[in-house]
């Protein structure tokens, strides 16, 4: 591992902050940030190196040797940055999703479009097999976005499993761990747990994340080493298919009412067509939960919500802004590489 000074570790912490912020919202993945800031290979190597030999090193050679073999300074600096920003930005994201749904999803949509292009460009050799892998990934992801959230999504085992899966996404370049939480219907549960400091829920989720991290990092290292293009193709397809979930304009079909304890058609509750509009007007963000929704055009969105502004032009601007964030990060990284840094 390279020799580093205090400033180097502060830079790593800053990269961790960027990774945590990315994974707190369903947009750019922390893995992508690690990729374009030049720490991805070291991160995967460090995580996959966590095994029983570390215990033997600790017993026979002491704490200093153990910490060095672990690459402890690197992983600690990174985790501090990720944890601080993930917890902070998820609170901000929760507020924005509740109060400015169209605008925040538009920004995320632009981020994801740029991530698709970035990951797709990493594929070295295109072939029919690569295209089929991308197509299959896209179809699977689209199907997942059409599945209603599971009814038992607050069950401890489910939260443990979600933690394991989400952490895998966090270290994959191209897809956000929070995006996986969204697909599995657990994003709001975790953001509420952070907001309310629900230690039990957070502990279960983090336990799953730890197990997933130690397991998946080894699998990922093997996949990228032996099937890099195929892995990237499936990942790119998965992100493309997942765009349905992030589309800013939605019509709510059914909701789960906590008060009645059952699933209801949304038109039985309100003559509005979108839950977020209803919540914003009623200032009630907790009693109803979306079960089934579909993507619609901005015009239809306005029509089913009593002529409310679809915010189309501002949404397009934010999509372009979100796209530009990833584009500029990529260009900055490419410039550093060409300069030999």
Buried (B, 14 or more C-beta within 10 A) or exposed (E): EEEBEEEBBEBBBBBBBBBBBBBBBBBBBBBBBBBBBEBBEBBBEBBBBBEEEBEEBBEEEEEEEBBEBBBBBBBBBBBBBBBBBBBBBBEEBBBBBBBBBBBBBBBBBBBBBBBBEBBBEBBEEEEEEBEBBBBBBBBBBBEBBEEBBEEEBEEBEBBBBBBBBBBBBBBBBBBBBBBBBBBBBBBBBBBBBBBEEBEEBBBBBBBBBEBBBBEBBBEBBEBBEEEBBBBBBBBBBBBBBBBBBBBBBBBBBBBBBEEEEEBBEBEEBBEBBBBBBBBBEEEEBEBBBBBBBEBBEBEBBBBBBEEBEBBBEBBEBBBBEBBEBBBEBBEEBEEEEEEEE
